[in-house]
Amino acid sequence: MIEWPKSNDVLSTTNRGNPAESGLCTLCRADCAGKCETWLSCLKGRELIYPRDFGKITAGSSNIVSQGLGYHALRIQGYNYGAHGAPASAASGDVLFTDVSLETSFGREVITKCRLPFMTGALGSTFIAAKYWDSFASGCAICGVPIVIGENVVGIDRGAEIKNGRIVKAPELERRLNTYFRYFDGMGAVIVQLNVEDTRNGVAEYVMEKFPGKVIIELKWGQGAKNIGGEISVSDIEYAKFLKERKYLLDPDPTLPEVEAGYKSGSVRGFARHSRLGYTNLNSYAEVREAFLKSVTGLRRLGFKQISLKTGSYGMEGLAMAIRLASEAGLDLLTVDGSGGGTGMSPWDMMEHWGVPPLLLHAKTYEYARILEQRGIRVADIALAGGFARSSAIFKGLALASPYAKLICMGRAMMIPGFLGANIEGVLKPANKVKVNGNWDQLPKTVSDIGATAEEIFAGYHNVEKIVGREAMKELPFGAVAMWTCLDKLGAGLQQFMAGARKFKIGEIRREDIAAANRCMEKETGLPFITEAREEEALAILKA
């Protein structure tokens, strides 16, 4: 088993908890005072691409993590000539890495353009999504990337009204949509998920009525964290009873006398709310196909021009179903999520042991998509999810499933800016502390060493000010500034890898731009071993 280092002396980063391959701690806290690589990138931005203390140091990579199966065991190829998709200036040799375009798009009939090839994971009924939504949504909007409103947002909203089985009022859902559209400039999108409860409650009908033509609707089959539906934990027994009235499963049942007694005595401290499992009344692919295509047809009749599907890491049959049916139904996007990250309350043992890890699932995604394409079937555009937080992994993911992958979906990596920005805003603007859910009373040394004002702390502050204007900057959450700063760093790093591979547009990235660092990776991905990649061309040069 590979043990990932907890600190990086070159970047001066440290993990508070146990690090995963992504560089994030396995447990990511909203009140964290730093300083993993993603956390520090929210403040320093592009500075985190390079070794610290320039002029006093030299630095060299250890290159020791090529064993095992994972994105770490892929190597990015560099080329010493060529310029695929480069601007006209390439003809004169006057090209910089900043000439790389990071714009991407997805869709079948209606095309959605994005400024960066990133999107969020589903931010649904978890309380942490609601608390920091202003930062997440405004940050994604100014960055020009899609954000996903996850499942059950209406169902758990005490302010929502459901009459005769249909939503008639959904203030939290409307708040989330309006926050994004306030800063939306035409790049990016809002995707609203539907699970079993959302479908029964009429979320799609409500969205179409209130925001016609503005929202992508998403059917959800699962996620990489768990395969039993959405979950949250609540501590208030009266709220738990309210959720039970909304037809959710509460564990333990808050209406049982013995449970109420346990709550009063303090032995019962919380209640897990669970969603229903999907497709439990179906027993074959043919039945799933019929039900799925019927759902898509129903959404189109409501007026939705753009429909997507989110699937978890169910295994090869489930993956094949998702790719085939997304293609057959003419969907605009399919998000394939590998095990096992999560932004909410997923069972830990399940996160550790169920489903297919991202690298393996994504390799099969390419293989299956290729089979359909060779049969003349148009493959739906794809987003890959599961443990992405660094530019290198983003490039590798786009290359591994090229040309089908258009976006990389990130969960926790795109939530950290919201947490950190809110904590800083709560200190620098005490009147906003409760509103933004700040967790600090004073700046920790990890932040104060960088600066004492927002302008000093966030490397991207003035860039964001130029985008939204000085007046709007007064109201913009610091979490949005942190988001822009972090994604700018990821984008710059991606530009550098792309420039090194001589690929100047996202659509030019190819599988030939990565290679396997060990023989297991060669077998599982179908990529050549690093010293055998382009060896034919090498031998031709030598034998010429």
C-alpha positions as CSV (number, residue, x, y, z in Angstrom):
1,M,0.0,0.0,0.0
2,I,1.3,3.4,-1.0
3,E,1.6,6.0,1.9
4,W,1.3,9.5,0.6
5,P,3.6,12.1,2.2
6,K,1.9,14.5,4.7
7,S,4.2,17.4,3.8
8,N,5.9,18.8,0.8
9,D,9.0,20.9,1.6
10,V,9.3,22.2,-1.9
11,L,5.8,23.9,-1.8
12,S,5.8,24.3,2.0
13,T,2.5,22.5,2.3
14,T,1.3,20.2,5.1
15,N,-1.7,17.9,5.5
16,R,-3.6,18.1,8.8
17,G,-4.9,14.6,8.4
18,N,-4.0,11.5,6.4
19,P,-3.4,12.5,2.7
20,A,-5.0,10.7,-0.3
21,E,-3.5,10.5,-3.7
22,S,-5.2,13.8,-4.6
23,G,-3.2,15.6,-1.9
24,L,-6.4,16.2,0.1
25,C,-6.8,14.9,3.6
26,T,-9.2,11.9,3.8
27,L,-11.3,14.1,6.2
28,C,-11.6,17.7,5.0
29,R,-12.8,20.1,7.6
30,A,-14.5,23.5,7.0
31,D,-12.7,25.0,9.9
32,C,-9.2,23.8,8.8
33,A,-6.4,26.3,9.3
34,G,-4.2,24.8,6.7
35,K,-2.3,24.0,4.8
36,C,-2.6,21.3,2.2
37,E,-1.7,22.2,-1.4
38,T,-5.3,23.0,-2.4
39,W,-5.9,25.1,0.7
40,L,-2.8,27.2,0.1
41,S,-3.6,27.5,-3.6
42,C,-6.7,29.4,-2.6
43,L,-4.5,32.1,-1.2
44,K,-1.3,32.1,-3.2
45,G,-2.6,30.9,-6.5
46,R,0.0,30.4,-9.3
47,E,2.8,30.8,-6.8
48,L,2.0,27.3,-5.6
49,I,3.1,25.9,-9.0
50,Y,6.7,26.6,-8.3
51,P,9.2,25.7,-5.5
52,R,9.5,28.2,-2.6
53,D,12.4,30.5,-1.8
54,F,13.6,31.1,-5.4
55,G,17.2,32.2,-5.4
56,K,18.1,30.2,-2.3
57,I,17.2,26.7,-3.4
58,T,17.4,24.0,-6.0
59,A,14.7,21.3,-6.1
60,G,14.4,17.8,-7.6
61,S,11.5,15.2,-7.7
62,S,11.9,11.9,-6.1
63,N,9.8,10.1,-8.8
64,I,9.1,7.2,-6.5
65,V,5.4,6.7,-6.8
66,S,5.2,4.8,-10.1
67,Q,4.0,1.5,-8.5
68,G,0.4,0.5,-8.1
69,L,-2.8,1.5,-10.0
70,G,-3.8,5.1,-10.0
71,Y,-3.4,8.4,-11.7
72,H,-0.1,8.8,-10.0
73,A,1.2,5.9,-12.1
74,L,0.6,7.6,-15.4
75,R,3.3,9.8,-16.9
76,I,2.6,12.9,-19.1
77,Q,4.5,12.9,-22.4
78,G,6.3,16.0,-23.5
79,Y,7.3,16.7,-27.1
80,N,10.1,18.9,-28.5
81,Y,8.2,20.0,-31.6
82,G,4.8,20.6,-33.0
83,A,1.9,22.9,-32.0
84,H,-1.6,21.2,-32.3
85,G,-4.3,23.9,-32.2
86,A,-1.8,26.7,-31.6
87,P,-2.5,30.3,-32.6
88,A,-1.1,31.8,-35.8
89,S,1.9,33.1,-33.9
90,A,3.2,29.5,-33.8
91,A,4.4,29.9,-37.4
92,S,7.0,32.4,-36.2
93,G,7.9,30.4,-33.1
94,D,6.6,33.1,-30.8
95,V,4.4,31.0,-28.5
96,L,4.0,30.9,-24.7
97,F,2.2,28.5,-22.5
98,T,-0.3,31.2,-21.8
99,D,-1.4,30.9,-25.4
100,V,-3.1,27.6,-24.5
101,S,-6.9,27.9,-24.5
102,L,-8.7,26.1,-21.6
103,E,-12.2,26.7,-23.0
104,T,-14.2,23.6,-23.5
105,S,-17.8,22.8,-24.4
106,F,-20.3,20.0,-24.1
107,G,-23.8,19.2,-25.5
108,R,-25.7,17.6,-28.3
109,E,-28.0,20.1,-29.9
110,V,-27.5,23.0,-27.4
111,I,-23.8,23.6,-26.7
112,T,-22.7,24.8,-23.3
113,K,-19.4,26.7,-23.3
114,C,-17.1,26.7,-20.2
115,R,-14.1,28.9,-19.5
116,L,-12.3,26.1,-17.8
117,P,-12.7,22.3,-18.1
118,F,-13.8,22.0,-14.5
119,M,-17.2,21.4,-12.8
120,T,-18.3,20.8,-9.3
121,G,-19.6,17.6,-7.8
122,A,-23.1,17.5,-6.6
123,L,-23.7,20.0,-3.8
124,G,-27.1,18.9,-2.5
125,S,-28.8,18.4,0.8
126,T,-25.7,18.3,2.9
127,F,-25.7,21.2,5.3
128,I,-22.2,22.2,4.3
129,A,-23.4,22.8,0.8
130,A,-26.2,25.1,2.0
131,K,-23.9,27.0,4.4
132,Y,-21.2,27.8,1.8
133,W,-23.4,28.0,-1.3
134,D,-23.0,31.7,-1.9
135,S,-19.2,31.2,-2.2
136,F,-19.5,28.1,-4.3
137,A,-22.1,29.5,-6.7
138,S,-20.7,33.0,-7.2
139,G,-17.1,31.6,-7.5
140,C,-18.1,29.1,-10.2
141,A,-20.1,31.8,-12.0
142,I,-17.2,34.2,-12.3
143,C,-14.9,31.4,-13.2
144,G,-17.3,30.3,-16.0
145,V,-17.6,26.7,-14.9
146,P,-20.7,24.5,-14.2
147,I,-22.1,23.9,-10.7
148,V,-24.3,21.0,-9.7
149,I,-27.2,21.4,-7.3
150,G,-27.5,17.9,-5.9
151,E,-30.4,15.8,-4.8
152,N,-33.0,16.4,-2.0
153,V,-32.5,20.2,-1.7
154,V,-36.2,20.8,-1.9
155,G,-37.2,17.7,0.2
156,I,-35.2,18.8,3.3
157,D,-36.1,22.5,3.0
158,R,-38.5,23.5,5.8
159,G,-39.5,26.5,3.8
160,A,-40.6,24.4,0.8
161,E,-44.2,23.6,0.3
162,I,-45.4,20.4,-1.3
163,K,-49.1,20.1,-2.0
164,N,-50.8,17.0,-3.6
165,G,-47.3,15.5,-4.1
166,R,-46.0,18.5,-6.1
167,I,-43.7,21.4,-5.1
168,V,-45.4,24.8,-5.0
169,K,-42.7,26.7,-3.2
170,A,-38.9,26.0,-3.0
171,P,-37.0,29.0,-1.5
172,E,-33.7,27.2,-1.0
173,L,-33.6,25.9,-4.5
174,E,-34.5,29.3,-5.9
175,R,-31.8,30.9,-3.7
176,R,-29.2,28.6,-5.1
177,L,-30.1,29.2,-8.7
178,N,-30.4,32.9,-8.3
179,T,-27.0,33.2,-6.6
180,Y,-25.3,31.6,-9.6
181,F,-27.2,33.6,-12.2
182,R,-26.4,36.8,-10.5
183,Y,-22.8,36.5,-11.7
184,F,-23.4,34.2,-14.7
185,D,-22.0,35.7,-18.0
186,G,-22.9,32.9,-20.4
187,M,-20.0,30.6,-19.7
188,G,-20.7,27.6,-17.5
189,A,-24.1,26.3,-16.4
190,V,-26.3,25.2,-13.5
191,I,-27.2,21.5,-13.4
192,V,-30.0,20.4,-11.1
193,Q,-30.1,16.7,-10.1
194,L,-33.1,14.5,-9.7
195,N,-33.2,11.4,-7.5
196,V,-36.3,9.3,-6.6
197,E,-37.8,11.8,-4.2
198,D,-37.0,14.8,-6.4
199,T,-38.8,13.1,-9.3
200,R,-41.8,12.3,-7.2
201,N,-42.0,15.8,-5.8
202,G,-41.9,17.4,-9.2
203,V,-38.5,19.2,-9.0
204,A,-38.2,19.2,-12.8
205,E,-41.6,20.7,-13.3
206,Y,-40.9,23.4,-10.8
207,V,-37.5,24.3,-12.3
208,M,-38.9,24.5,-15.8
209,E,-41.7,26.8,-14.6
210,K,-39.5,29.2,-12.6
211,F,-36.3,29.1,-14.7
212,P,-37.4,28.0,-18.2
213,G,-34.5,27.2,-20.6
214,K,-31.8,28.2,-18.0
215,V,-31.1,24.9,-16.3
216,I,-29.6,21.5,-17.3
217,I,-31.6,18.7,-15.6
218,E,-29.7,15.6,-14.4
219,L,-30.8,12.1,-13.7
220,K,-28.8,10.5,-11.0
221,W,-27.9,6.8,-10.7
222,G,-25.3,7.2,-8.0
223,Q,-22.0,8.5,-7.0
224,G,-18.5,7.3,-6.1
225,A,-19.0,7.6,-2.3
226,K,-21.9,5.1,-1.9
227,N,-24.4,3.0,-3.7
228,I,-27.5,3.4,-1.4
229,G,-28.7,6.9,-2.2
230,G,-28.3,10.3,-0.5
231,E,-27.8,10.7,3.2
232,I,-27.5,13.4,5.8
233,S,-27.3,13.5,9.6
234,V,-29.6,15.7,11.7
235,S,-29.4,16.4,15.4
236,D,-32.8,18.0,16.1
237,I,-35.5,15.4,16.7
238,E,-38.3,17.8,15.6
239,Y,-36.5,18.3,12.3
240,A,-36.0,14.5,12.0
241,K,-39.8,14.1,12.5
242,F,-40.4,16.7,9.8
243,L,-38.2,14.7,7.3
244,K,-40.1,11.6,8.2
245,E,-43.3,13.3,7.3
246,R,-41.6,14.1,3.9
247,K,-41.5,10.4,3.4
248,Y,-37.7,9.9,4.1
249,L,-36.3,7.1,6.0
250,L,-34.9,8.2,9.4
251,D,-32.6,6.0,11.3
252,P,-33.4,5.6,14.2
253,D,-37.1,6.4,13.8
254,P,-37.7,9.6,15.7
255,T,-41.3,8.8,16.2
256,L,-40.7,5.7,18.3
257,P,-41.2,6.2,22.1
258,E,-38.0,4.5,23.0
259,V,-36.0,6.6,20.5
260,E,-37.6,9.8,21.9
261,A,-36.6,8.6,25.4
262,G,-33.1,8.0,24.2
263,Y,-33.0,11.5,22.7
264,K,-34.1,13.1,25.9
265,S,-31.6,11.2,28.0
266,G,-28.7,12.0,25.6
267,S,-28.0,8.4,24.4
268,V,-29.5,9.2,20.9
269,R,-27.6,12.2,19.5
270,G,-28.5,12.2,15.8
271,F,-30.6,10.7,13.0
272,A,-29.5,9.6,9.6
273,R,-31.8,10.5,6.8
274,H,-31.7,8.2,3.8
275,S,-33.1,8.4,0.3
276,R,-34.9,5.6,-1.5
277,L,-32.9,3.2,-3.8
278,G,-33.5,3.6,-7.5
279,Y,-34.7,0.9,-9.9
280,T,-35.5,-1.6,-7.2
281,N,-38.5,-2.7,-9.1
282,L,-36.5,-3.6,-12.2
283,N,-34.6,-6.8,-12.9
284,S,-32.9,-6.6,-16.3
285,Y,-31.2,-4.2,-18.7
286,A,-34.2,-4.2,-20.9
287,E,-36.4,-2.9,-18.0
288,V,-33.8,-0.3,-17.0
289,R,-33.5,0.9,-20.6
290,E,-37.3,1.3,-21.0
291,A,-37.6,3.2,-17.7
292,F,-34.7,5.4,-18.4
293,L,-35.7,6.4,-21.9
294,K,-39.2,7.0,-20.6
295,S,-37.8,9.4,-18.0
296,V,-35.8,11.3,-20.6
297,T,-38.8,11.5,-22.9
298,G,-40.8,12.9,-20.0
299,L,-38.2,15.6,-19.3
300,R,-38.1,16.6,-23.0
301,R,-41.8,17.0,-23.0
302,L,-41.5,19.4,-20.1
303,G,-39.2,21.5,-22.3
304,F,-35.7,20.5,-21.1
305,K,-33.3,20.9,-24.0
306,Q,-30.3,19.7,-22.1
307,I,-30.3,16.6,-20.0
308,S,-27.4,14.8,-18.2
309,L,-26.8,11.6,-16.3
310,K,-24.6,11.1,-13.2
311,T,-23.5,7.5,-12.5
312,G,-21.5,6.0,-9.7
313,S,-18.9,3.2,-9.8
314,Y,-21.3,0.3,-10.1
315,G,-19.1,-2.0,-12.2
316,M,-18.8,-2.8,-15.8
317,E,-22.4,-3.7,-16.5
318,G,-23.6,-0.4,-14.9
319,L,-20.9,1.6,-16.7
320,A,-21.9,0.0,-20.0
321,M,-25.6,0.8,-19.4
322,A,-24.7,4.5,-18.5
323,I,-22.6,5.0,-21.6
324,R,-25.0,3.2,-24.0
325,L,-28.2,4.8,-22.7
326,A,-26.7,8.3,-22.5
327,S,-25.8,7.9,-26.1
328,E,-29.1,6.4,-27.2
329,A,-31.1,9.1,-25.4
330,G,-29.0,11.8,-26.9
331,L,-27.9,13.2,-23.5
332,D,-25.7,16.2,-23.3
333,L,-23.3,15.0,-20.6
334,L,-22.5,11.8,-18.7
335,T,-20.5,12.2,-15.4
336,V,-18.7,9.0,-14.4
337,D,-17.7,9.0,-10.7
338,G,-15.1,6.6,-9.4
339,S,-14.9,5.4,-5.8
340,G,-14.6,6.7,-3.2
341,G,-14.9,10.4,-2.3
342,G,-17.8,12.2,-0.8
343,T,-19.0,15.6,0.2
344,G,-21.6,14.5,2.8
345,M,-22.3,11.7,5.1
346,S,-21.4,8.6,3.2
347,P,-20.7,5.4,5.3
348,W,-16.9,5.3,5.8
349,D,-16.6,1.5,5.3
350,M,-18.6,1.8,2.1
351,M,-16.3,4.6,0.9
352,E,-13.3,2.4,1.5
353,H,-14.6,-0.8,0.0
354,W,-17.4,-0.5,-2.6
355,G,-17.1,0.2,-6.3
356,V,-14.4,0.7,-8.9
357,P,-11.5,3.2,-8.2
358,P,-11.4,6.2,-10.6
359,L,-8.4,5.2,-12.8
360,L,-9.8,1.8,-13.6
361,L,-13.4,3.1,-14.1
362,H,-12.2,5.9,-16.4
363,A,-10.0,3.5,-18.4
364,K,-13.0,1.3,-19.0
365,T,-15.1,4.4,-19.8
366,Y,-12.8,5.1,-22.8
367,E,-12.8,1.4,-23.9
368,Y,-16.6,1.2,-23.9
369,A,-17.1,4.6,-25.5
370,R,-14.7,3.5,-28.2
371,I,-16.7,0.3,-28.9
372,L,-19.9,2.4,-29.4
373,E,-18.1,4.9,-31.7
374,Q,-16.7,2.1,-33.8
375,R,-20.3,0.9,-34.2
376,G,-21.3,4.3,-35.6
377,I,-23.1,5.4,-32.4
378,R,-22.5,8.9,-31.2
379,V,-21.1,8.9,-27.7
380,A,-22.4,11.5,-25.2
381,D,-19.8,14.0,-23.9
382,I,-18.3,12.8,-20.7
383,A,-17.1,14.3,-17.4
384,L,-14.8,12.3,-15.1
385,A,-15.0,12.5,-11.3
386,G,-13.1,10.9,-8.5
387,G,-10.1,12.4,-6.6
388,F,-9.0,15.2,-8.9
389,A,-7.3,18.1,-7.2
390,R,-4.1,18.7,-9.2
391,S,-3.3,20.0,-12.7
392,S,-1.4,16.8,-13.5
393,A,-4.3,14.5,-12.7
394,I,-6.7,16.7,-14.6
395,F,-4.5,16.5,-17.7
396,K,-4.2,12.7,-17.3
397,G,-8.0,12.3,-16.9
398,L,-8.7,14.3,-20.0
399,A,-6.1,12.3,-22.0
400,L,-7.1,8.9,-20.7
401,A,-10.7,9.2,-21.9
402,S,-10.0,11.4,-24.9
403,P,-11.7,12.5,-27.1
404,Y,-14.9,11.8,-25.1
405,A,-13.9,13.6,-21.9
406,K,-14.7,17.3,-21.9
407,L,-14.7,18.1,-18.2
408,I,-13.1,17.1,-14.9
409,C,-15.6,17.0,-12.0
410,M,-14.2,17.9,-8.6
411,G,-16.0,17.7,-5.3
412,R,-13.9,18.6,-2.2
413,A,-11.2,20.4,-4.2
414,M,-13.8,23.0,-5.3
415,M,-15.4,23.3,-1.8
416,I,-12.2,24.1,0.1
417,P,-12.1,27.7,-1.4
418,G,-15.5,28.3,0.0
419,F,-14.6,27.2,3.5
420,L,-11.3,29.1,3.6
421,G,-12.7,32.3,2.1
422,A,-15.6,32.3,4.5
423,N,-13.3,31.8,7.5
424,I,-11.2,34.7,6.4
425,E,-14.2,36.9,5.7
426,G,-15.6,36.2,9.2
427,V,-12.4,37.6,10.7
428,L,-11.9,40.6,8.4
429,K,-15.6,41.5,8.3
430,P,-16.9,40.4,11.7
431,A,-20.4,41.6,10.9
432,N,-20.5,38.9,8.1
433,K,-19.2,36.0,10.3
434,V,-22.6,34.4,11.0
435,K,-23.9,35.1,7.5
436,V,-20.9,33.4,5.8
437,N,-20.5,30.7,8.5
438,G,-17.0,31.7,9.4
439,N,-15.3,29.4,11.9
440,W,-12.4,31.6,13.1
441,D,-12.1,34.4,15.6
442,Q,-8.7,35.5,14.3
443,L,-6.5,34.7,11.4
444,P,-4.2,31.7,12.0
445,K,-0.5,32.1,11.4
446,T,-0.8,30.2,8.1
447,V,-2.9,33.1,6.8
448,S,-1.4,36.1,8.7
449,D,2.1,35.1,7.4
450,I,0.7,35.9,3.9
451,G,-1.2,39.1,4.7
452,A,-3.6,41.0,6.9
453,T,-6.1,42.3,4.3
454,A,-8.1,40.5,1.6
455,E,-6.0,42.4,-1.0
456,E,-2.8,41.0,0.5
457,I,-4.1,37.5,1.3
458,F,-5.7,36.5,-2.1
459,A,-3.4,36.5,-5.0
460,G,-6.4,36.7,-7.3
461,Y,-8.2,39.6,-5.5
462,H,-7.5,42.3,-8.1
463,N,-8.2,39.9,-11.0
464,V,-11.6,39.2,-9.6
465,E,-12.2,42.9,-9.0
466,K,-11.5,43.6,-12.6
467,I,-14.1,40.9,-13.6
468,V,-17.0,42.0,-11.3
469,G,-16.2,45.7,-10.7
470,R,-15.2,47.5,-7.5
471,E,-18.8,48.0,-6.3
472,A,-19.8,44.4,-6.7
473,M,-16.6,43.4,-5.0
474,K,-17.9,44.8,-1.8
475,E,-20.7,42.2,-1.7
476,L,-18.8,39.2,-3.3
477,P,-18.0,36.5,-0.8
478,F,-14.3,36.0,-0.1
479,G,-15.0,32.3,-0.9
480,A,-15.6,33.3,-4.5
481,V,-12.2,35.1,-4.6
482,A,-10.6,32.0,-3.1
483,M,-12.3,29.9,-5.8
484,W,-11.0,32.0,-8.6
485,T,-7.5,32.0,-7.2
486,C,-7.5,28.2,-6.8
487,L,-8.9,27.5,-10.2
488,D,-6.6,30.0,-11.8
489,K,-3.7,28.1,-10.4
490,L,-5.1,24.7,-11.6
491,G,-5.7,26.3,-15.0
492,A,-2.2,27.7,-15.3
493,G,-0.7,24.3,-14.3
494,L,-2.9,22.6,-16.9
495,Q,-1.8,25.1,-19.5
496,Q,1.9,24.3,-18.8
497,F,1.3,20.5,-19.2
498,M,-0.6,21.1,-22.4
499,A,2.1,23.4,-23.8
500,G,4.7,20.8,-23.0
501,A,2.6,18.2,-24.9
502,R,2.2,20.8,-27.7
503,K,-1.6,20.7,-27.3
504,F,-3.0,24.3,-27.3
505,K,-6.7,23.4,-27.1
506,I,-8.6,21.0,-24.8
507,G,-9.9,19.1,-27.7
508,E,-6.4,18.4,-29.0
509,I,-5.4,16.4,-25.9
510,R,-5.0,12.7,-26.9
511,R,-4.3,9.4,-25.2
512,E,-0.8,9.4,-26.8
513,D,0.0,12.3,-24.4
514,I,0.2,9.9,-21.4
515,A,2.0,6.6,-20.8
516,A,2.0,3.8,-18.2
517,A,4.7,4.0,-15.6
518,N,4.5,0.3,-14.7
519,R,3.3,-2.9,-16.4
520,C,0.1,-3.2,-14.4
521,M,-1.0,0.2,-15.7
522,E,-0.1,-0.8,-19.2
523,K,-2.4,-3.9,-18.9
524,E,-5.3,-2.1,-17.3
525,T,-5.3,1.1,-19.4
526,G,-4.2,-0.1,-22.7
527,L,-1.5,2.6,-22.7
528,P,2.0,1.8,-23.7
529,F,4.7,1.5,-21.1
530,I,6.7,4.7,-20.8
531,T,9.8,3.5,-22.6
532,E,7.8,1.9,-25.4
533,A,5.6,4.9,-26.2
534,R,6.4,6.2,-29.7
535,E,9.4,3.7,-29.9
536,E,8.5,3.0,-33.5
537,E,9.1,6.6,-34.4
538,A,12.3,6.6,-32.3
539,L,13.7,3.5,-34.1
540,A,12.8,5.0,-37.5
541,I,15.0,8.0,-36.7
542,L,17.9,5.8,-35.6
543,K,17.6,3.6,-38.6
544,A,17.1,6.3,-41.2
